[in-house]
Amino acid sequence: MLVAPSTTNKNKNILLVYGHHAMLERWWSLVENLTAYGTVTMPDLPGFGGMDSFAKIGIKPDIDAYADYLASFIKLRFKRKRITIVAISYGFVIATRMLQKHPELSKKVDLLVSIAGFMHHDDFLYSRRQKVFFRCATRFFATRPVAFFIRYGGLNRPVLTFLHKKMPNSKRRMIEVTPEYFKQTMDFEIKIWQANDVRTHWLTSYEFLKLDNCNYRVLLPVVHVVSKQDHYFNNDIVKQHMLVVFTDYKRYTARSKAHTPSVLATKKQAGVMLPTGVRRLLDQA
């Protein structure tokens, strides 16, 4: 885990839960912004960031397992302390399920912030046909032989460079970047892809394509930061689902050109994920 002390001597404890395809270094630039409001703690998640996968101890890497893991982490790390939770994308899915399964922890939370989080598979902008295709593909990629082949035959510079140049979502991020910046981005992407457990990546991808996190209430309001140009989610449907679960909803818009900023985002570039209104709430919580 990463622990970054407050730069302003504030006593607030901020738990940052990263999302899919991540590692601690990936979100350092966001941590730099958050330390203005308290001490930031960011744990790795099993199967991500180089941490051993749940499979090592015979546990399926599903949302319930991650929810229990995060609950245990909070109980051990923070004990009687109050916390602010900032959760990114899939990290918010985990945090929500944790608060649903362990409602007693809601009493410890001063502020719950979703950054590009989601609640239900219907939040995705994909058509029904695309969802079926992606579910089949991710489940196939998660089989042991295929995952083994992907890890040792596919996660290398030639393959990943080709995919980043051809896949629509990757091309969106690479518009008008210099060759040197593209090379640095690929260096980091390769590091992330090789650090993350392949089967965990695809099994969790399969699960959030059939996600329904709307079955139990959470007695907390949610502050939701949406990307101005999010290419994954219909933010109006996300809002509807969040209002089913949480007691109140506030939305703020980040001036981001994609779901989240680049893996090489500077402190200033990552700062768009914390709009002025959210910073004000972080300062007050």
DRENPA-3360 file (N, C-alpha, C; in nm, 2 decimals, always signed):
BEGIN
1 = MLVAPSTT = +0.08/-0.12/+0.00/+0.00/+0.00/+0.00/+0.09/+0.12/+0.00 ~ +0.03/+0.23/-0.04/+0.09/+0.36/-0.04/+0.03/+0.45/+0.06 ~ +0.11/+0.52/+0.15/+0.06/+0.61/+0.24/+0.13/+0.74/+0.22 ~ +0.06/+0.85/+0.19/+0.11/+0.98/+0.16/+0.06/+1.08/+0.26 ~ +0.15/+1.13/+0.35/+0.10/+1.22/+0.45/+0.04/+1.35/+0.40 ~ -0.04/+1.41/+0.48/-0.10/+1.54/+0.44/+0.00/+1.64/+0.42 ~ -0.01/+1.73/+0.32/+0.08/+1.84/+0.30/+0.04/+1.96/+0.37 ~ -0.08/+1.96/+0.44/-0.13/+2.07/+0.50/-0.16/+2.05/+0.65;
9 = NKNKNILL = -0.11/+1.94/+0.70/-0.12/+1.90/+0.84/-0.27/+1.88/+0.88 ~ -0.35/+1.84/+0.79/-0.49/+1.81/+0.82/-0.50/+1.66/+0.87 ~ -0.59/+1.64/+0.96/-0.60/+1.51/+1.02/-0.69/+1.41/+0.95 ~ -0.75/+1.45/+0.84/-0.84/+1.37/+0.77/-0.77/+1.25/+0.71 ~ -0.84/+1.13/+0.71/-0.79/+1.01/+0.65/-0.86/+0.98/+0.52 ~ -0.79/+0.98/+0.41/-0.86/+0.95/+0.28/-0.82/+0.82/+0.23 ~ -0.91/+0.73/+0.20/-0.89/+0.60/+0.15/-0.91/+0.61/+0.00 ~ -0.81/+0.59/-0.08/-0.82/+0.60/-0.23/-0.83/+0.45/-0.28;
17 = VYGHHAML = -0.93/+0.42/-0.35/-0.95/+0.28/-0.41/-0.94/+0.30/-0.56 ~ -0.83/+0.24/-0.62/-0.82/+0.26/-0.76/-0.91/+0.16/-0.84 ~ -0.91/+0.17/-0.97/-1.00/+0.09/-1.05/-0.93/-0.02/-1.12 ~ -0.99/-0.05/-1.24/-0.93/-0.16/-1.32/-0.80/-0.12/-1.39 ~ -0.72/-0.22/-1.42/-0.60/-0.19/-1.49/-0.52/-0.08/-1.42 ~ -0.47/-0.12/-1.30/-0.41/-0.01/-1.22/-0.30/-0.07/-1.14 ~ -0.22/+0.03/-1.08/-0.12/+0.00/-0.98/-0.10/+0.13/-0.90 ~ -0.03/+0.12/-0.79/-0.01/+0.24/-0.71/+0.05/+0.36/-0.78;
25 = ERWWSLVE = +0.16/+0.33/-0.86/+0.22/+0.43/-0.94/+0.13/+0.50/-1.04 ~ +0.03/+0.43/-1.09/-0.06/+0.48/-1.19/-0.13/+0.61/-1.13 ~ -0.16/+0.61/-1.00/-0.25/+0.71/-0.95/-0.18/+0.81/-0.85 ~ -0.04/+0.81/-0.86/+0.04/+0.90/-0.78/+0.00/+1.04/-0.80 ~ -0.03/+1.08/-0.93/-0.06/+1.22/-0.96/-0.19/+1.26/-0.89 ~ -0.29/+1.17/-0.88/-0.41/+1.20/-0.81/-0.38/+1.21/-0.66 ~ -0.30/+1.12/-0.61/-0.26/+1.13/-0.47/-0.20/+1.27/-0.43 ~ -0.12/+1.32/-0.52/-0.06/+1.45/-0.50/-0.16/+1.56/-0.48;
33 = NLTAYGTV = -0.27/+1.55/-0.55/-0.38/+1.64/-0.53/-0.45/+1.62/-0.40 ~ -0.48/+1.50/-0.36/-0.56/+1.46/-0.25/-0.49/+1.49/-0.11 ~ -0.35/+1.49/-0.11/-0.28/+1.52/+0.01/-0.30/+1.66/+0.06 ~ -0.36/+1.75/-0.02/-0.39/+1.88/+0.03/-0.51/+1.88/+0.13 ~ -0.58/+1.76/+0.13/-0.70/+1.75/+0.22/-0.69/+1.65/+0.33 ~ -0.57/+1.58/+0.33/-0.55/+1.48/+0.44/-0.45/+1.38/+0.40 ~ -0.43/+1.28/+0.49/-0.33/+1.17/+0.46/-0.40/+1.07/+0.37 ~ -0.34/+1.03/+0.26/-0.40/+0.94/+0.17/-0.34/+0.80/+0.18;
41 = TMPDLPGF = -0.43/+0.70/+0.19/-0.39/+0.56/+0.19/-0.45/+0.49/+0.07 ~ -0.36/+0.42/+0.00/-0.41/+0.35/-0.12/-0.36/+0.21/-0.12 ~ -0.44/+0.11/-0.10/-0.39/-0.03/-0.10/-0.40/-0.09/-0.24 ~ -0.30/-0.18/-0.27/-0.32/-0.26/-0.39/-0.44/-0.35/-0.36 ~ -0.49/-0.40/-0.47/-0.60/-0.50/-0.47/-0.55/-0.63/-0.52 ~ -0.59/-0.75/-0.46/-0.54/-0.88/-0.50/-0.55/-0.90/-0.65 ~ -0.44/-0.93/-0.72/-0.43/-0.95/-0.86/-0.40/-0.83/-0.94 ~ -0.39/-0.71/-0.87/-0.36/-0.59/-0.94/-0.23/-0.53/-0.88;
49 = GGMDSFAK = -0.16/-0.45/-0.96/-0.04/-0.38/-0.91/+0.07/-0.47/-0.87 ~ +0.07/-0.59/-0.91/+0.18/-0.68/-0.87/+0.15/-0.76/-0.74 ~ +0.03/-0.74/-0.68/-0.01/-0.82/-0.56/-0.06/-0.95/-0.61 ~ -0.03/-1.06/-0.53/-0.08/-1.19/-0.56/-0.23/-1.19/-0.58 ~ -0.28/-1.28/-0.66/-0.42/-1.28/-0.69/-0.49/-1.37/-0.58 ~ -0.63/-1.35/-0.58/-0.71/-1.43/-0.49/-0.69/-1.58/-0.51 ~ -0.66/-1.62/-0.64/-0.64/-1.76/-0.68/-0.53/-1.82/-0.59 ~ -0.44/-1.75/-0.54/-0.33/-1.81/-0.46/-0.38/-1.87/-0.34;
57 = IGIKPDID = -0.49/-1.82/-0.29/-0.55/-1.88/-0.16/-0.69/-1.94/-0.19 ~ -0.71/-1.98/-0.32/-0.83/-2.05/-0.36/-0.96/-1.97/-0.35 ~ -0.95/-1.84/-0.37/-1.07/-1.76/-0.37/-1.10/-1.70/-0.51 ~ -1.22/-1.71/-0.55/-1.26/-1.65/-0.69/-1.25/-1.50/-0.68 ~ -1.19/-1.43/-0.78/-1.17/-1.29/-0.77/-1.30/-1.21/-0.82 ~ -1.41/-1.22/-0.73/-1.53/-1.16/-0.77/-1.55/-1.03/-0.68 ~ -1.66/-0.96/-0.71/-1.68/-0.83/-0.64/-1.70/-0.85/-0.49 ~ -1.77/-0.96/-0.45/-1.79/-0.99/-0.31/-1.65/-1.01/-0.24;
65 = AYADYLAS = -1.56/-1.08/-0.30/-1.43/-1.11/-0.24/-1.35/-0.97/-0.22 ~ -1.36/-0.89/-0.32/-1.29/-0.76/-0.31/-1.36/-0.67/-0.20 ~ -1.49/-0.68/-0.19/-1.57/-0.60/-0.09/-1.52/-0.65/+0.05 ~ -1.51/-0.78/+0.07/-1.47/-0.83/+0.20/-1.32/-0.79/+0.23 ~ -1.24/-0.80/+0.13/-1.10/-0.76/+0.14/-1.09/-0.61/+0.19 ~ -1.17/-0.52/+0.12/-1.16/-0.38/+0.15/-1.21/-0.35/+0.29 ~ -1.32/-0.42/+0.33/-1.38/-0.41/+0.46/-1.27/-0.45/+0.57 ~ -1.20/-0.56/+0.54/-1.10/-0.60/+0.64/-0.99/-0.50/+0.65;
73 = FIKLRFKR = -0.95/-0.45/+0.53/-0.84/-0.35/+0.53/-0.88/-0.23/+0.61 ~ -1.00/-0.18/+0.60/-1.05/-0.06/+0.67/-1.05/-0.09/+0.82 ~ -1.10/-0.21/+0.86/-1.11/-0.24/+1.00/-0.97/-0.25/+1.06 ~ -0.87/-0.30/+0.99/-0.74/-0.32/+1.04/-0.66/-0.19/+1.04 ~ -0.67/-0.11/+0.93/-0.59/+0.00/+0.91/-0.64/+0.13/+0.99 ~ -0.78/+0.14/+0.99/-0.83/+0.27/+1.05/-0.90/+0.25/+1.18 ~ -0.94/+0.13/+1.22/-1.00/+0.09/+1.35/-1.10/+0.19/+1.38 ~ -1.08/+0.28/+1.48/-1.18/+0.37/+1.53/-1.18/+0.51/+1.45;
81 = KRITIVAI = -1.09/+0.52/+1.36/-1.08/+0.65/+1.28/-1.19/+0.66/+1.18 ~ -1.23/+0.79/+1.15/-1.32/+0.82/+1.05/-1.25/+0.84/+0.92 ~ -1.31/+0.81/+0.80/-1.24/+0.82/+0.67/-1.33/+0.89/+0.57 ~ -1.26/+0.94/+0.47/-1.32/+0.98/+0.34/-1.28/+0.88/+0.24 ~ -1.38/+0.83/+0.16/-1.35/+0.73/+0.06/-1.36/+0.80/-0.08 ~ -1.25/+0.79/-0.16/-1.25/+0.83/-0.30/-1.22/+0.71/-0.38 ~ -1.32/+0.67/-0.46/-1.30/+0.55/-0.54/-1.32/+0.57/-0.69 ~ -1.23/+0.51/-0.77/-1.23/+0.54/-0.91/-1.29/+0.42/-0.99;
89 = SYGFVIAT = -1.39/+0.45/-1.07/-1.44/+0.35/-1.17/-1.48/+0.22/-1.10 ~ -1.41/+0.11/-1.14/-1.43/-0.02/-1.08/-1.41/-0.02/-0.93 ~ -1.32/+0.07/-0.88/-1.30/+0.08/-0.74/-1.42/+0.12/-0.66 ~ -1.50/+0.20/-0.73/-1.63/+0.25/-0.67/-1.73/+0.13/-0.66 ~ -1.73/+0.04/-0.76/-1.81/-0.08/-0.76/-1.78/-0.16/-0.63 ~ -1.65/-0.17/-0.61/-1.60/-0.25/-0.49/-1.64/-0.18/-0.36 ~ -1.62/-0.05/-0.35/-1.66/+0.03/-0.23/-1.81/+0.02/-0.21 ~ -1.89/+0.03/-0.31/-2.03/+0.02/-0.29/-2.07/-0.11/-0.24;
97 = RMLQKHPE = -2.02/-0.22/-0.30/-2.06/-0.36/-0.25/-2.01/-0.38/-0.11 ~ -1.89/-0.32/-0.07/-1.84/-0.33/+0.06/-1.94/-0.26/+0.16 ~ -1.99/-0.14/+0.13/-2.08/-0.07/+0.22/-2.22/-0.14/+0.22 ~ -2.25/-0.22/+0.12/-2.38/-0.29/+0.12/-2.36/-0.42/+0.21 ~ -2.25/-0.48/+0.20/-2.23/-0.61/+0.27/-2.19/-0.58/+0.42 ~ -2.13/-0.46/+0.44/-2.08/-0.43/+0.58/-2.14/-0.29/+0.62 ~ -2.27/-0.28/+0.63/-2.33/-0.15/+0.65/-2.28/-0.08/+0.78 ~ -2.23/-0.15/+0.87/-2.17/-0.08/+0.99/-2.06/+0.01/+0.96;
105 = LSKKVDLL = -1.99/-0.01/+0.85/-1.88/+0.08/+0.81/-1.92/+0.21/+0.76 ~ -2.05/+0.22/+0.72/-2.10/+0.35/+0.67/-2.09/+0.46/+0.78 ~ -2.10/+0.41/+0.90/-2.09/+0.51/+1.01/-1.95/+0.57/+1.03 ~ -1.85/+0.51/+0.97/-1.71/+0.56/+0.97/-1.68/+0.66/+0.86 ~ -1.77/+0.67/+0.76/-1.74/+0.75/+0.64/-1.80/+0.89/+0.65 ~ -1.71/+0.99/+0.64/-1.75/+1.13/+0.64/-1.80/+1.17/+0.50 ~ -1.73/+1.12/+0.39/-1.77/+1.16/+0.26/-1.73/+1.04/+0.16 ~ -1.82/+1.02/+0.07/-1.80/+0.91/-0.03/-1.80/+0.98/-0.17;
113 = VSIAGFMH = -1.69/+0.96/-0.24/-1.67/+1.03/-0.37/-1.65/+0.92/-0.47 ~ -1.73/+0.92/-0.58/-1.71/+0.84/-0.69/-1.64/+0.92/-0.80 ~ -1.54/+0.87/-0.86/-1.48/+0.93/-0.98/-1.50/+0.83/-1.09 ~ -1.59/+0.87/-1.18/-1.62/+0.78/-1.30/-1.67/+0.65/-1.26 ~ -1.74/+0.64/-1.14/-1.79/+0.51/-1.10/-1.92/+0.47/-1.17 ~ -1.96/+0.34/-1.15/-2.08/+0.29/-1.21/-2.15/+0.19/-1.12 ~ -2.27/+0.15/-1.15/-2.35/+0.07/-1.06/-2.41/-0.05/-1.13 ~ -2.43/-0.05/-1.26/-2.51/-0.16/-1.32/-2.46/-0.17/-1.47;
121 = HDDFLYSR = -2.47/-0.29/-1.52/-2.43/-0.32/-1.66/-2.50/-0.23/-1.76 ~ -2.62/-0.19/-1.73/-2.69/-0.10/-1.82/-2.63/+0.04/-1.82 ~ -2.54/+0.07/-1.73/-2.48/+0.21/-1.74/-2.38/+0.22/-1.86 ~ -2.34/+0.11/-1.92/-2.25/+0.11/-2.03/-2.32/+0.16/-2.16 ~ -2.24/+0.22/-2.24/-2.29/+0.27/-2.37/-2.30/+0.17/-2.47 ~ -2.26/+0.05/-2.44/-2.26/-0.06/-2.54/-2.40/-0.11/-2.58 ~ -2.42/-0.15/-2.70/-2.54/-0.21/-2.74/-2.56/-0.35/-2.68 ~ -2.68/-0.41/-2.69/-2.70/-0.54/-2.64/-2.60/-0.64/-2.71;
129 = RQKVFFRC = -2.59/-0.63/-2.84/-2.50/-0.72/-2.91/-2.36/-0.71/-2.87 ~ -2.31/-0.58/-2.84/-2.17/-0.56/-2.80/-2.15/-0.62/-2.66 ~ -2.25/-0.61/-2.57/-2.24/-0.66/-2.44/-2.22/-0.82/-2.44 ~ -2.31/-0.88/-2.53/-2.30/-1.03/-2.54/-2.16/-1.07/-2.59 ~ -2.11/-0.99/-2.69/-1.98/-1.02/-2.75/-1.87/-1.01/-2.64 ~ -1.87/-0.90/-2.57/-1.77/-0.87/-2.47/-1.77/-0.97/-2.36 ~ -1.89/-1.01/-2.32/-1.91/-1.11/-2.21/-1.84/-1.24/-2.26 ~ -1.87/-1.28/-2.38/-1.82/-1.41/-2.43/-1.67/-1.40/-2.44;
137 = ATRFFATR = -1.62/-1.29/-2.49/-1.48/-1.27/-2.51/-1.40/-1.27/-2.38 ~ -1.45/-1.19/-2.28/-1.38/-1.18/-2.16/-1.38/-1.31/-2.08 ~ -1.49/-1.39/-2.09/-1.49/-1.52/-2.03/-1.40/-1.62/-2.09 ~ -1.38/-1.61/-2.23/-1.29/-1.69/-2.30/-1.15/-1.66/-2.26 ~ -1.12/-1.53/-2.26/-0.98/-1.48/-2.23/-0.94/-1.52/-2.08 ~ -1.04/-1.54/-2.00/-1.01/-1.58/-1.86/-0.98/-1.72/-1.83 ~ -1.00/-1.81/-1.94/-0.97/-1.95/-1.92/-0.82/-1.96/-1.90 ~ -0.78/-2.06/-1.83/-0.64/-2.07/-1.79/-0.54/-2.08/-1.91;
145 = PVAFFIRY = -0.57/-2.17/-2.01/-0.47/-2.17/-2.12/-0.47/-2.04/-2.20 ~ -0.58/-1.98/-2.22/-0.58/-1.86/-2.30/-0.51/-1.75/-2.22 ~ -0.54/-1.74/-2.09/-0.48/-1.63/-2.01/-0.33/-1.65/-2.00 ~ -0.28/-1.78/-2.00/-0.14/-1.81/-2.00/-0.08/-1.76/-2.13 ~ -0.14/-1.79/-2.24/-0.09/-1.75/-2.37/-0.09/-1.59/-2.38 ~ -0.19/-1.53/-2.33/-0.20/-1.38/-2.33/-0.08/-1.32/-2.25 ~ -0.06/-1.38/-2.13/+0.05/-1.32/-2.05/+0.18/-1.33/-2.11 ~ +0.21/-1.45/-2.16/+0.35/-1.47/-2.21/+0.37/-1.46/-2.36;
153 = GGLNRPVL = +0.25/-1.45/-2.43/+0.26/-1.43/-2.58/+0.21/-1.30/-2.63 ~ +0.12/-1.24/-2.55/+0.06/-1.12/-2.60/+0.10/-0.99/-2.53 ~ +0.14/-1.00/-2.40/+0.17/-0.87/-2.33/+0.31/-0.83/-2.35 ~ +0.35/-0.80/-2.47/+0.48/-0.75/-2.50/+0.47/-0.62/-2.58 ~ +0.58/-0.56/-2.61/+0.58/-0.43/-2.67/+0.52/-0.43/-2.81 ~ +0.55/-0.52/-2.90/+0.49/-0.52/-3.04/+0.34/-0.53/-3.03 ~ +0.29/-0.63/-2.95/+0.14/-0.65/-2.95/+0.07/-0.53/-2.89 ~ +0.12/-0.48/-2.77/+0.05/-0.38/-2.70/+0.06/-0.24/-2.78;
161 = TFLHKKMP = +0.17/-0.22/-2.85/+0.19/-0.10/-2.93/+0.09/-0.10/-3.04 ~ +0.07/-0.22/-3.11/-0.02/-0.23/-3.22/-0.16/-0.20/-3.17 ~ -0.20/-0.26/-3.05/-0.34/-0.24/-3.00/-0.37/-0.10/-2.96 ~ -0.27/-0.03/-2.91/-0.29/+0.11/-2.87/-0.30/+0.20/-2.99 ~ -0.24/+0.16/-3.10/-0.25/+0.24/-3.22/-0.38/+0.21/-3.30 ~ -0.44/+0.09/-3.27/-0.56/+0.05/-3.35/-0.69/+0.06/-3.27 ~ -0.69/+0.03/-3.14/-0.82/+0.03/-3.07/-0.87/+0.17/-3.05 ~ -1.00/+0.19/-3.07/-1.06/+0.32/-3.07/-1.04/+0.40/-2.94;
169 = NSKRRMIE = -1.06/+0.33/-2.82/-1.04/+0.40/-2.70/-0.89/+0.44/-2.67 ~ -0.80/+0.36/-2.71/-0.66/+0.39/-2.70/-0.62/+0.50/-2.79 ~ -0.67/+0.50/-2.92/-0.64/+0.60/-3.02/-0.69/+0.74/-2.97 ~ -0.80/+0.74/-2.90/-0.85/+0.87/-2.84/-0.75/+0.94/-2.75 ~ -0.68/+0.85/-2.67/-0.58/+0.91/-2.58/-0.46/+0.96/-2.65 ~ -0.43/+0.90/-2.76/-0.30/+0.92/-2.83/-0.30/+1.03/-2.94 ~ -0.42/+1.10/-2.95/-0.43/+1.21/-3.05/-0.33/+1.32/-3.01 ~ -0.26/+1.36/-3.11/-0.17/+1.47/-3.11/-0.06/+1.46/-3.00;
177 = VTPEYFKQ = -0.01/+1.34/-2.97/+0.10/+1.32/-2.88/+0.23/+1.30/-2.96 ~ +0.34/+1.34/-2.90/+0.47/+1.33/-2.96/+0.51/+1.18/-2.96 ~ +0.60/+1.14/-3.05/+0.66/+1.00/-3.04/+0.72/+0.97/-2.91 ~ +0.79/+1.06/-2.85/+0.85/+1.04/-2.72/+0.75/+1.01/-2.61 ~ +0.64/+1.09/-2.61/+0.53/+1.07/-2.51/+0.46/+0.94/-2.53 ~ +0.44/+0.90/-2.66/+0.38/+0.77/-2.69/+0.47/+0.66/-2.64 ~ +0.60/+0.67/-2.66/+0.70/+0.57/-2.61/+0.69/+0.56/-2.45 ~ +0.69/+0.67/-2.39/+0.68/+0.67/-2.24/+0.55/+0.61/-2.19;
185 = TMDFEIKI = +0.44/+0.64/-2.26/+0.31/+0.58/-2.23/+0.32/+0.43/-2.24 ~ +0.37/+0.38/-2.35/+0.38/+0.24/-2.38/+0.47/+0.17/-2.27 ~ +0.57/+0.24/-2.23/+0.66/+0.18/-2.12/+0.58/+0.15/-2.00 ~ +0.49/+0.25/-1.96/+0.41/+0.24/-1.84/+0.30/+0.14/-1.86 ~ +0.24/+0.14/-1.98/+0.13/+0.05/-2.01/+0.18/-0.10/-2.00 ~ +0.29/-0.12/-2.05/+0.35/-0.26/-2.05/+0.37/-0.30/-1.91 ~ +0.43/-0.21/-1.83/+0.45/-0.23/-1.68/+0.32/-0.27/-1.61 ~ +0.21/-0.20/-1.64/+0.09/-0.22/-1.57/+0.03/-0.36/-1.62;
193 = WQANDVRT = +0.03/-0.38/-1.75/-0.03/-0.51/-1.80/+0.05/-0.63/-1.75 ~ +0.18/-0.62/-1.74/+0.26/-0.73/-1.69/+0.25/-0.75/-1.54 ~ +0.22/-0.64/-1.47/+0.21/-0.65/-1.32/+0.08/-0.71/-1.28 ~ -0.03/-0.69/-1.36/-0.16/-0.74/-1.32/-0.18/-0.88/-1.36 ~ -0.25/-0.96/-1.28/-0.28/-1.10/-1.31/-0.39/-1.10/-1.42 ~ -0.35/-1.18/-1.53/-0.44/-1.18/-1.65/-0.57/-1.24/-1.62 ~ -0.58/-1.35/-1.55/-0.71/-1.41/-1.53/-0.80/-1.32/-1.44 ~ -0.74/-1.25/-1.34/-0.81/-1.15/-1.26/-0.87/-1.04/-1.35;
201 = HWLTSYEF = -0.79/-0.99/-1.44/-0.83/-0.88/-1.53/-0.95/-0.92/-1.60 ~ -0.95/-1.04/-1.66/-1.06/-1.08/-1.75/-1.18/-1.13/-1.67 ~ -1.16/-1.19/-1.56/-1.28/-1.24/-1.48/-1.35/-1.12/-1.42 ~ -1.28/-1.01/-1.38/-1.35/-0.90/-1.33/-1.41/-0.82/-1.44 ~ -1.35/-0.82/-1.56/-1.41/-0.75/-1.67/-1.54/-0.82/-1.71 ~ -1.54/-0.95/-1.71/-1.67/-1.03/-1.73/-1.78/-0.99/-1.63 ~ -1.73/-0.98/-1.50/-1.83/-0.96/-1.40/-1.90/-0.82/-1.41 ~ -1.82/-0.72/-1.44/-1.89/-0.59/-1.44/-1.97/-0.57/-1.57;
209 = LKLDNCNY = -1.96/-0.66/-1.67/-2.04/-0.65/-1.78/-2.18/-0.72/-1.76 ~ -2.20/-0.78/-1.64/-2.33/-0.83/-1.59/-2.36/-0.78/-1.45 ~ -2.30/-0.67/-1.41/-2.31/-0.61/-1.28/-2.45/-0.56/-1.25 ~ -2.50/-0.59/-1.12/-2.62/-0.52/-1.07/-2.59/-0.49/-0.92 ~ -2.55/-0.36/-0.89/-2.51/-0.32/-0.76/-2.63/-0.24/-0.70 ~ -2.75/-0.26/-0.74/-2.86/-0.18/-0.70/-2.96/-0.25/-0.61 ~ -2.92/-0.36/-0.55/-3.02/-0.44/-0.47/-3.03/-0.40/-0.32 ~ -2.93/-0.33/-0.27/-2.93/-0.29/-0.13/-2.89/-0.15/-0.11;
217 = RVLLPVVH = -2.96/-0.08/-0.02/-2.94/+0.06/+0.01/-2.81/+0.08/+0.09 ~ -2.75/+0.20/+0.07/-2.63/+0.24/+0.15/-2.68/+0.38/+0.21 ~ -2.67/+0.39/+0.34/-2.72/+0.51/+0.41/-2.61/+0.62/+0.41 ~ -2.57/+0.66/+0.29/-2.48/+0.76/+0.27/-2.52/+0.84/+0.14 ~ -2.49/+0.97/+0.14/-2.50/+1.04/+0.01/-2.37/+1.01/-0.07 ~ -2.38/+1.03/-0.20/-2.27/+1.00/-0.29/-2.24/+1.13/-0.37 ~ -2.11/+1.16/-0.38/-2.06/+1.27/-0.47/-2.00/+1.21/-0.59 ~ -2.06/+1.23/-0.71/-2.02/+1.16/-0.83/-1.95/+1.26/-0.93;
225 = VVSKQDHY = -1.83/+1.22/-0.96/-1.75/+1.30/-1.06/-1.76/+1.23/-1.20 ~ -1.82/+1.30/-1.30/-1.83/+1.23/-1.43/-1.73/+1.30/-1.52 ~ -1.68/+1.22/-1.62/-1.59/+1.27/-1.72/-1.67/+1.34/-1.83 ~ -1.62/+1.46/-1.87/-1.69/+1.54/-1.97/-1.71/+1.46/-2.10 ~ -1.61/+1.37/-2.13/-1.61/+1.29/-2.26/-1.59/+1.14/-2.23 ~ -1.67/+1.09/-2.13/-1.66/+0.95/-2.10/-1.71/+0.87/-2.21 ~ -1.63/+0.77/-2.26/-1.67/+0.69/-2.37/-1.72/+0.55/-2.32 ~ -1.74/+0.54/-2.19/-1.79/+0.41/-2.14/-1.94/+0.42/-2.09;
233 = FNNDIVKQ = -1.97/+0.53/-2.02/-2.10/+0.53/-1.95/-2.20/+0.64/-1.99 ~ -2.33/+0.60/-1.98/-2.43/+0.70/-1.99/-2.45/+0.76/-1.85 ~ -2.41/+0.88/-1.83/-2.41/+0.93/-1.69/-2.54/+0.96/-1.63 ~ -2.64/+0.98/-1.72/-2.78/+1.00/-1.67/-2.84/+0.87/-1.61 ~ -2.80/+0.75/-1.67/-2.85/+0.62/-1.62/-2.77/+0.59/-1.50 ~ -2.64/+0.62/-1.49/-2.56/+0.60/-1.37/-2.63/+0.68/-1.25 ~ -2.67/+0.80/-1.28/-2.74/+0.88/-1.17/-2.86/+0.81/-1.12 ~ -2.95/+0.76/-1.21/-3.07/+0.69/-1.17/-3.04/+0.57/-1.08;
241 = HMLVVFTD = -2.93/+0.49/-1.12/-2.90/+0.38/-1.04/-2.84/+0.42/-0.90 ~ -2.76/+0.53/-0.90/-2.71/+0.57/-0.77/-2.82/+0.62/-0.68 ~ -2.92/+0.69/-0.73/-3.03/+0.73/-0.65/-3.11/+0.62/-0.59 ~ -3.11/+0.50/-0.66/-3.17/+0.38/-0.60/-3.10/+0.34/-0.47 ~ -2.97/+0.35/-0.47/-2.89/+0.30/-0.36/-2.86/+0.40/-0.25 ~ -2.82/+0.52/-0.29/-2.77/+0.62/-0.19/-2.88/+0.72/-0.15 ~ -2.86/+0.78/-0.04/-2.96/+0.87/+0.02/-2.96/+1.00/-0.06 ~ -2.86/+1.04/-0.12/-2.86/+1.16/-0.20/-2.75/+1.16/-0.30;
249 = YKRYTARS = -2.75/+1.25/-0.40/-2.66/+1.24/-0.52/-2.62/+1.38/-0.56 ~ -2.49/+1.41/-0.57/-2.44/+1.53/-0.63/-2.35/+1.50/-0.74 ~ -2.36/+1.57/-0.85/-2.28/+1.54/-0.97/-2.19/+1.66/-1.00 ~ -2.06/+1.63/-1.03/-1.97/+1.73/-1.08/-1.90/+1.68/-1.20 ~ -1.86/+1.77/-1.29/-1.81/+1.73/-1.42/-1.66/+1.76/-1.43 ~ -1.58/+1.66/-1.46/-1.43/+1.67/-1.48/-1.41/+1.71/-1.63 ~ -1.32/+1.80/-1.65/-1.28/+1.83/-1.79/-1.18/+1.74/-1.84 ~ -1.22/+1.61/-1.86/-1.13/+1.51/-1.91/-1.17/+1.47/-2.05;
257 = KAHTPSVL = -1.07/+1.43/-2.13/-1.10/+1.39/-2.27/-1.13/+1.24/-2.28 ~ -1.12/+1.17/-2.17/-1.15/+1.03/-2.17/-1.21/+0.99/-2.04 ~ -1.23/+0.86/-2.02/-1.28/+0.81/-1.89/-1.20/+0.86/-1.77 ~ -1.07/+0.85/-1.78/-0.98/+0.90/-1.68/-0.86/+0.96/-1.76 ~ -0.78/+1.04/-1.70/-0.66/+1.10/-1.76/-0.56/+0.99/-1.80 ~ -0.46/+1.03/-1.87/-0.35/+0.94/-1.92/-0.28/+0.88/-1.80 ~ -0.22/+0.76/-1.82/-0.13/+0.70/-1.72/-0.01/+0.79/-1.68 ~ +0.02/+0.88/-1.77/+0.14/+0.97/-1.74/+0.09/+1.11/-1.70;
265 = ATKKQAGV = -0.03/+1.12/-1.66/-0.09/+1.25/-1.62/+0.00/+1.31/-1.50 ~ +0.02/+1.44/-1.52/+0.09/+1.52/-1.41/-0.01/+1.55/-1.30 ~ +0.04/+1.61/-1.20/-0.05/+1.65/-1.09/-0.16/+1.74/-1.14 ~ -0.12/+1.84/-1.22/-0.22/+1.93/-1.28/-0.32/+1.86/-1.37 ~ -0.27/+1.77/-1.45/-0.36/+1.70/-1.54/-0.46/+1.61/-1.47 ~ -0.41/+1.54/-1.36/-0.50/+1.46/-1.28/-0.59/+1.54/-1.19 ~ -0.55/+1.67/-1.17/-0.64/+1.75/-1.09/-0.77/+1.78/-1.14 ~ -0.79/+1.76/-1.27/-0.93/+1.78/-1.33/-1.03/+1.68/-1.27;
273 = MLPTGVRR = -0.98/+1.57/-1.22/-1.07/+1.47/-1.16/-1.13/+1.52/-1.03 ~ -1.08/+1.63/-0.98/-1.14/+1.69/-0.85/-1.18/+1.83/-0.88 ~ -1.30/+1.85/-0.94/-1.36/+1.98/-0.97/-1.37/+2.07/-0.84 ~ -1.38/+2.19/-0.86/-1.38/+2.29/-0.75/-1.48/+2.25/-0.64 ~ -1.60/+2.21/-0.68/-1.71/+2.17/-0.58/-1.66/+2.05/-0.50 ~ -1.60/+1.96/-0.56/-1.55/+1.84/-0.49/-1.44/+1.88/-0.39 ~ -1.35/+1.97/-0.44/-1.24/+2.01/-0.35/-1.30/+2.08/-0.23 ~ -1.40/+2.16/-0.25/-1.47/+2.23/-0.14/-1.52/+2.13/-0.04;
281 = LLDQA = -1.59/+2.03/-0.09/-1.64/+1.92/+0.00/-1.53/+1.85/+0.08 ~ -1.42/+1.82/+0.01/-1.31/+1.75/+0.07/-1.25/+1.83/+0.18 ~ -1.25/+1.96/+0.16/-1.20/+2.06/+0.26/-1.29/+2.07/+0.38 ~ -1.42/+2.05/+0.36/-1.51/+2.06/+0.47/-1.54/+1.94/+0.55 ~ -1.52/+1.82/+0.48/-1.56/+1.69/+0.54/-1.48/+1.66/+0.67;
% end
